[in-house]
Amino acid sequence: MEVQDEKGRLFPGYAAADCLTETEGTDALRISWKSGKDLTALRGRLVRFRFVLSNARLYSFRVD
């Protein structure tokens, strides 16, 4: 997953190549990035999430 601004430009540190995932149970993933950044730095800004999937389906997502 990567995070982009409203025009599709990537926010530095939020690239799909830098995305780390942790499995929570069988079908939930926790997303983080190698930079250690979380989404609090982007609070109040318009963002787009770009999901990069391989052999998978996205049913839903939640931001906490």
Secondary structure, DSSP 8 states (H G I E B T S, - for coil): -EEE-TTS-B-TT--GGGEEEEEETTTEEEEEETT---GGGGTTS--EEE---SS---------
